[in-house]
Amino acid sequence: MSSLHSSALPARRGLLYVALAATAWGTAGAAAALLFRHSGLGPLALTFWRSVGGAAVLLALRPFTRRAGRPAARPAAGRILLNGLGLTLFQSAYFLAVRHTGLAVATVVTLGSAPVLVALGGRLLMGERLGRAGLAAVAGALLGLGVLVLGGSGDGGPGGSGGAEPAGLAWALASAAGYAAITVATRHRAARTGAADDPAATTLWSFAVCAVCLFPFALAEGPLPAAGSLPSTLLLLGYLATVPTALAYALYFAGAAVIRAATASVVALIEPLSATVFAAAVLDEPLTPAALLGTAVLLLSVTALARTELRAH
């Protein structure tokens, strides 16, 4: 992970990092679904343990992620606080949206509105423009996302319900706002200073803030897993803390610092695509023709936007 510290990260590698992060995030859905079935943990308690575990993994790896011969850039306290609060809102509000309005609607509203909020923030703060090709790619990605999620099952989406309750919609929009805040802040910081923060340190301290914020809510919800399934729960929590948390967010913060904020948010739409594949492989959920069509449209749109981003550099 030492290469993540480079402030001169090429745009091509930044796109790859964001794509890998989004793919890893998609596996978190399958892990969370299995944990909800057997662990007895609620969404806020699970998010708390994910944050604690991710911070612990990054802390253990800290001696190996420092760049030899040059000290890593230390993120400012305000940056850490903003990222931590953004992560807390993004993750916890999404799980609450799923509980109130179902997986399909929560996913569509959160991931569908996030690129719009990010593009608006990037335009206002940094004057970033996507252009016609970029706007077409964003529209195509949102179309593919809608087909992918809403066509996942006959009841409105995989594991979800067809209704759209106002409370659930509000939580989904709050989740999108949290995601947009950390994405725009990451890009704005790099554009303003000409150097990206150490992504491993940023992720470590951001998850520490997230864990502190969620601790009282996890206590109220019930922080301890069921004793009967403790070995499998610990194994899944270990995976959740390592791959889709510690590694994925470090990759995302590194990549988002060198590509346009709107591009990062659209490339991250690979997450529901990844989740659909892993749901079929791990949870035996069927891949419908609509899901396959949505996957194809989404991949084409993300590829088109990635080419636009590379031409801009």
FIGUZA-659485 format. One record per residue (C-alpha): residue number from 1; residue in one letter; x, y, z negated. Coordinates in nm, 3 decimals. Last residue first. Layout:
FIGUZA-659485
ATOM pos code       X       Y       Z
ATOM NUM    A       X       Y       Z
...
//
This chain:
FIGUZA-659485
ATOM pos code       X       Y       Z
ATOM 313    H  -0.556   1.458   1.832
ATOM 312    A  -0.897   1.539   1.978
ATOM 311    R  -0.853   1.250   2.224
ATOM 310    L  -0.818   1.013   1.927
ATOM 309    E  -1.141   1.143   1.772
ATOM 308    T  -1.336   1.102   2.097
ATOM 307    R  -1.207   0.745   2.130
ATOM 306    A  -1.323   0.673   1.773
ATOM 305    L  -1.664   0.821   1.855
ATOM 304    A  -1.705   0.589   2.153
ATOM 303    T  -1.600   0.285   1.946
ATOM 302    V  -1.844   0.378   1.668
ATOM 301    S  -2.124   0.412   1.924
ATOM 300    L  -2.045   0.080   2.095
ATOM 299    L  -2.029  -0.099   1.759
ATOM 298    L  -2.362   0.048   1.646
ATOM 297    V  -2.539  -0.044   1.970
ATOM 296    A  -2.408  -0.403   1.954
ATOM 295    T  -2.498  -0.449   1.587
ATOM 294    G  -2.846  -0.305   1.643
ATOM 293    L  -2.904  -0.555   1.923
ATOM 292    L  -2.784  -0.845   1.705
ATOM 291    A  -3.008  -0.733   1.418
ATOM 290    A  -3.305  -0.700   1.654
ATOM 289    P  -3.240  -1.051   1.789
ATOM 288    T  -3.254  -1.181   1.429
ATOM 287    L  -2.953  -1.299   1.231
ATOM 286    P  -3.099  -1.522   0.959
ATOM 285    E  -3.010  -1.483   0.588
ATOM 284    D  -2.810  -1.782   0.466
ATOM 283    L  -2.666  -1.586   0.169
ATOM 282    V  -2.298  -1.638   0.250
ATOM 281    A  -2.273  -1.641   0.630
ATOM 280    A  -2.590  -1.452   0.720
ATOM 279    A  -2.545  -1.202   0.439
ATOM 278    F  -2.179  -1.172   0.539
ATOM 277    V  -2.272  -1.073   0.894
ATOM 276    T  -2.542  -0.830   0.782
ATOM 275    A  -2.311  -0.670   0.525
ATOM 274    S  -2.045  -0.614   0.790
ATOM 273    L  -2.296  -0.435   1.011
ATOM 272    P  -2.421  -0.243   0.709
ATOM 271    E  -2.061  -0.128   0.639
ATOM 270    I  -1.968  -0.044   1.000
ATOM 269    L  -2.152   0.281   0.927
ATOM 268    A  -1.816   0.392   0.782
ATOM 267    V  -1.715   0.487   1.138
ATOM 266    V  -1.997   0.743   1.125
ATOM 265    S  -1.886   0.902   0.798
ATOM 264    A  -1.521   0.911   0.900
ATOM 263    T  -1.607   1.080   1.230
ATOM 262    A  -1.814   1.344   1.051
ATOM 261    A  -1.522   1.424   0.820
ATOM 260    R  -1.274   1.460   1.104
ATOM 259    I  -0.973   1.232   1.077
ATOM 258    V  -0.658   1.269   0.865
ATOM 257    A  -0.780   1.278   0.503
ATOM 256    A  -1.060   1.028   0.566
ATOM 255    G  -0.804   0.757   0.640
ATOM 254    A  -0.617   0.780   0.310
ATOM 253    F  -0.936   0.818   0.104
ATOM 252    Y  -1.090   0.521   0.285
ATOM 251    L  -0.789   0.294   0.240
ATOM 250    A  -0.777   0.367  -0.133
ATOM 249    Y  -1.154   0.312  -0.147
ATOM 248    A  -1.128  -0.028   0.022
ATOM 247    L  -0.834  -0.162  -0.181
ATOM 246    A  -0.962  -0.081  -0.530
ATOM 245    T  -1.334  -0.131  -0.456
ATOM 244    P  -1.433  -0.368  -0.172
ATOM 243    V  -1.123  -0.590  -0.224
ATOM 242    T  -1.024  -0.582  -0.591
ATOM 241    A  -1.313  -0.493  -0.820
ATOM 240    L  -1.570  -0.694  -0.625
ATOM 239    Y  -1.335  -0.994  -0.608
ATOM 238    G  -1.276  -0.989  -0.981
ATOM 237    L  -1.647  -0.935  -1.048
ATOM 236    L  -1.722  -1.241  -0.833
ATOM 235    L  -1.476  -1.456  -1.029
ATOM 234    L  -1.593  -1.318  -1.363
ATOM 233    T  -1.955  -1.397  -1.275
ATOM 232    S  -1.865  -1.747  -1.155
ATOM 231    P  -1.694  -1.823  -1.487
ATOM 230    L  -1.964  -1.651  -1.701
ATOM 229    S  -2.271  -1.826  -1.558
ATOM 228    G  -2.421  -1.960  -1.882
ATOM 227    A  -2.299  -1.668  -2.091
ATOM 226    A  -2.520  -1.412  -1.917
ATOM 225    P  -2.332  -1.092  -1.839
ATOM 224    L  -2.269  -0.815  -2.093
ATOM 223    P  -2.343  -0.445  -2.034
ATOM 222    G  -2.717  -0.431  -2.108
ATOM 221    E  -2.910  -0.144  -1.950
ATOM 220    A  -2.857   0.099  -2.238
ATOM 219    L  -2.489   0.012  -2.265
ATOM 218    A  -2.447   0.046  -1.887
ATOM 217    F  -2.608   0.390  -1.905
ATOM 216    P  -2.368   0.497  -2.181
ATOM 215    F  -2.066   0.372  -1.980
ATOM 214    L  -2.164   0.520  -1.642
ATOM 213    C  -1.988   0.855  -1.675
ATOM 212    V  -1.675   0.702  -1.828
ATOM 211    A  -1.660   0.437  -1.554
ATOM 210    C  -1.695   0.698  -1.277
ATOM 209    V  -1.419   0.913  -1.428
ATOM 208    A  -1.188   0.609  -1.435
ATOM 207    F  -1.298   0.530  -1.081
ATOM 206    S  -1.182   0.873  -0.968
ATOM 205    W  -0.856   0.830  -1.158
ATOM 204    L  -0.761   0.512  -0.974
ATOM 203    T  -0.892   0.624  -0.635
ATOM 202    T  -0.694   0.949  -0.638
ATOM 201    A  -0.384   0.766  -0.761
ATOM 200    A  -0.407   0.510  -0.479
ATOM 199    P  -0.489   0.778  -0.221
ATOM 198    D  -0.187   0.998  -0.308
ATOM 197    D  -0.325   1.334  -0.204
ATOM 196    A  -0.306   1.436   0.161
ATOM 195    A  -0.084   1.714   0.285
ATOM 194    G  -0.147   2.015   0.510
ATOM 193    T  -0.289   2.208   0.214
ATOM 192    R  -0.619   2.329   0.360
ATOM 191    A  -0.679   2.046   0.608
ATOM 190    A  -0.590   1.775   0.352
ATOM 189    R  -0.816   1.928   0.083
ATOM 188    H  -1.099   1.980   0.329
ATOM 187    R  -1.081   1.617   0.451
ATOM 186    T  -1.107   1.470   0.102
ATOM 185    A  -1.370   1.724  -0.007
ATOM 184    V  -1.583   1.647   0.300
ATOM 183    T  -1.582   1.273   0.231
ATOM 182    I  -1.626   1.306  -0.148
ATOM 181    A  -1.924   1.539  -0.113
ATOM 180    A  -2.086   1.346   0.173
ATOM 179    Y  -2.091   1.026  -0.034
ATOM 178    G  -2.251   1.203  -0.328
ATOM 177    A  -2.506   1.369  -0.100
ATOM 176    A  -2.592   1.033   0.060
ATOM 175    S  -2.657   0.889  -0.287
ATOM 174    A  -2.882   1.183  -0.373
ATOM 173    L  -3.072   1.127  -0.047
ATOM 172    A  -3.120   0.761  -0.142
ATOM 171    W  -3.234   0.857  -0.494
ATOM 170    A  -3.494   1.096  -0.350
ATOM 169    L  -3.617   0.834  -0.104
ATOM 168    G  -3.659   0.585  -0.387
ATOM 167    A  -3.855   0.832  -0.596
ATOM 166    P  -4.077   0.918  -0.297
ATOM 165    E  -4.163   0.549  -0.236
ATOM 164    A  -4.099   0.408   0.112
ATOM 163    G  -4.281   0.081   0.157
ATOM 162    G  -4.176  -0.211   0.377
ATOM 161    S  -3.993  -0.403   0.114
ATOM 160    G  -3.635  -0.512   0.112
ATOM 159    G  -3.436  -0.831   0.104
ATOM 158    P  -3.323  -0.794   0.456
ATOM 157    G  -3.538  -0.531   0.620
ATOM 156    G  -3.894  -0.415   0.664
ATOM 155    D  -4.084  -0.728   0.578
ATOM 154    G  -4.012  -0.916   0.901
ATOM 153    S  -3.643  -0.923   0.855
ATOM 152    G  -3.324  -0.751   0.969
ATOM 151    G  -3.499  -0.536   1.227
ATOM 150    L  -3.518  -0.238   0.995
ATOM 149    V  -3.149  -0.266   0.912
ATOM 148    L  -2.995  -0.326   1.253
ATOM 147    V  -3.247  -0.121   1.452
ATOM 146    G  -3.200   0.178   1.221
ATOM 145    L  -2.823   0.144   1.224
ATOM 144    G  -2.815   0.120   1.603
ATOM 143    L  -3.018   0.438   1.631
ATOM 142    L  -2.794   0.614   1.378
ATOM 141    A  -2.485   0.504   1.571
ATOM 140    G  -2.633   0.618   1.899
ATOM 139    A  -2.714   0.962   1.759
ATOM 138    V  -2.361   0.992   1.618
ATOM 137    A  -2.210   0.885   1.951
ATOM 136    A  -2.421   1.140   2.139
ATOM 135    L  -2.309   1.411   1.895
ATOM 134    G  -1.947   1.312   1.951
ATOM 133    A  -1.979   1.320   2.327
ATOM 132    R  -2.151   1.658   2.316
ATOM 131    G  -1.897   1.819   2.085
ATOM 130    L  -1.809   1.697   1.736
ATOM 129    R  -1.721   2.034   1.587
ATOM 128    E  -1.527   2.104   1.267
ATOM 127    G  -1.542   2.462   1.139
ATOM 126    M  -1.377   2.362   0.812
ATOM 125    L  -1.622   2.443   0.533
ATOM 124    L  -1.948   2.501   0.721
ATOM 123    R  -1.893   2.253   1.007
ATOM 122    G  -1.746   1.982   0.782
ATOM 121    G  -2.035   2.023   0.537
ATOM 120    L  -2.295   2.000   0.813
ATOM 119    A  -2.123   1.698   0.970
ATOM 118    V  -2.107   1.532   0.627
ATOM 117    L  -2.476   1.598   0.558
ATOM 116    V  -2.574   1.458   0.899
ATOM 115    P  -2.337   1.162   0.862
ATOM 114    A  -2.491   1.082   0.519
ATOM 113    S  -2.855   1.096   0.634
ATOM 112    G  -2.854   0.759   0.810
ATOM 111    L  -2.638   0.583   0.552
ATOM 110    T  -2.861   0.680   0.263
ATOM 109    V  -3.200   0.685   0.439
ATOM 108    V  -3.146   0.363   0.637
ATOM 107    T  -2.991   0.177   0.344
ATOM 106    A  -3.263   0.275   0.097
ATOM 105    V  -3.536   0.188   0.348
ATOM 104    A  -3.395  -0.161   0.412
ATOM 103    L  -3.295  -0.246   0.055
ATOM 102    G  -3.624  -0.169  -0.114
ATOM 101    T  -3.797   0.147  -0.233
ATOM 100    H  -3.742   0.179  -0.607
ATOM  99    R  -3.475  -0.083  -0.681
ATOM  98    V  -3.283  -0.007  -0.362
ATOM  97    A  -3.290   0.364  -0.443
ATOM  96    L  -3.154   0.291  -0.791
ATOM  95    F  -2.870   0.091  -0.637
ATOM  94    Y  -2.793   0.384  -0.404
ATOM  93    A  -2.811   0.637  -0.687
ATOM  92    S  -2.550   0.438  -0.884
ATOM  91    Q  -2.296   0.415  -0.602
ATOM  90    F  -2.307   0.764  -0.451
ATOM  89    L  -2.369   0.952  -0.776
ATOM  88    T  -2.081   0.789  -0.962
ATOM  87    L  -1.855   0.816  -0.658
ATOM  86    G  -1.929   1.187  -0.625
ATOM  85    L  -1.869   1.243  -0.996
ATOM  84    G  -1.534   1.068  -0.974
ATOM  83    N  -1.435   1.247  -0.653
ATOM  82    L  -1.523   1.588  -0.798
ATOM  81    L  -1.340   1.513  -1.124
ATOM  80    I  -1.031   1.387  -0.944
ATOM  79    R  -1.022   1.694  -0.719
ATOM  78    G  -1.061   1.925  -1.017
ATOM  77    A  -0.775   1.749  -1.197
ATOM  76    A  -0.544   1.793  -0.898
ATOM  75    P  -0.419   1.488  -0.710
ATOM  74    R  -0.050   1.402  -0.762
ATOM  73    A   0.152   1.377  -0.442
ATOM  72    A   0.373   1.071  -0.463
ATOM  71    P   0.732   1.113  -0.577
ATOM  70    R   0.994   1.041  -0.311
ATOM  69    G   1.271   0.779  -0.302
ATOM  68    A   1.045   0.475  -0.298
ATOM  67    R   0.679   0.550  -0.251
ATOM  66    R   0.472   0.457  -0.552
ATOM  65    T   0.231   0.175  -0.475
ATOM  64    F   0.429  -0.101  -0.649
ATOM  63    P   0.442   0.056  -0.996
ATOM  62    R   0.068   0.141  -0.968
ATOM  61    L  -0.046  -0.214  -0.893
ATOM  60    A  -0.166  -0.279  -1.249
ATOM  59    L  -0.333   0.063  -1.258
ATOM  58    L  -0.500  -0.004  -0.924
ATOM  57    V  -0.643  -0.333  -1.051
ATOM  56    A  -0.760  -0.176  -1.378
ATOM  55    A  -0.929   0.115  -1.198
ATOM  54    G  -1.114  -0.127  -0.970
ATOM  53    G  -1.220  -0.341  -1.264
ATOM  52    V  -1.354  -0.047  -1.463
ATOM  51    S  -1.539   0.090  -1.159
ATOM  50    R  -1.691  -0.248  -1.068
ATOM  49    W  -1.780  -0.302  -1.433
ATOM  48    F  -1.973   0.027  -1.439
ATOM  47    T  -2.140  -0.042  -1.104
ATOM  46    L  -2.260  -0.378  -1.238
ATOM  45    A  -2.392  -0.216  -1.555
ATOM  44    L  -2.575   0.044  -1.345
ATOM  43    P  -2.727  -0.215  -1.110
ATOM  42    G  -2.837  -0.462  -1.381
ATOM  41    L  -2.633  -0.758  -1.500
ATOM  40    G  -2.803  -1.094  -1.572
ATOM  39    S  -2.514  -1.275  -1.402
ATOM  38    H  -2.704  -1.525  -1.185
ATOM  37    R  -2.911  -1.365  -0.910
ATOM  36    F  -2.786  -1.008  -0.948
ATOM  35    L  -2.429  -1.137  -0.919
ATOM  34    L  -2.503  -1.319  -0.592
ATOM  33    A  -2.660  -1.006  -0.446
ATOM  32    A  -2.366  -0.796  -0.569
ATOM  31    A  -2.116  -1.023  -0.393
ATOM  30    A  -2.318  -1.012  -0.070
ATOM  29    G  -2.341  -0.633  -0.088
ATOM  28    A  -1.972  -0.600  -0.172
ATOM  27    T  -1.884  -0.774   0.155
ATOM  26    G  -2.007  -0.467   0.345
ATOM  25    W  -1.771  -0.245   0.148
ATOM  24    A  -1.480  -0.449   0.289
ATOM  23    T  -1.589  -0.375   0.645
ATOM  22    A  -1.626  -0.006   0.558
ATOM  21    A  -1.274   0.004   0.416
ATOM  20    L  -1.132  -0.172   0.722
ATOM  19    A  -1.303   0.081   0.951
ATOM  18    V  -1.178   0.374   0.740
ATOM  17    Y  -0.821   0.239   0.748
ATOM  16    L  -0.835   0.175   1.125
ATOM  15    L  -0.955   0.529   1.192
ATOM  14    G  -0.670   0.666   0.979
ATOM  13    R  -0.426   0.444   1.167
ATOM  12    R  -0.532   0.596   1.497
ATOM  11    A  -0.525   0.945   1.346
ATOM  10    P  -0.159   0.901   1.254
ATOM   9    L  -0.071   0.939   0.882
ATOM   8    A   0.152   1.242   0.834
ATOM   7    S   0.078   1.282   0.460
ATOM   6    S   0.211   0.932   0.405
ATOM   5    H   0.103   0.781   0.074
ATOM   4    L  -0.092   0.496   0.230
ATOM   3    S   0.232   0.340   0.348
ATOM   2    S   0.299   0.230  -0.010
ATOM   1    M   0.000   0.000   0.000
//
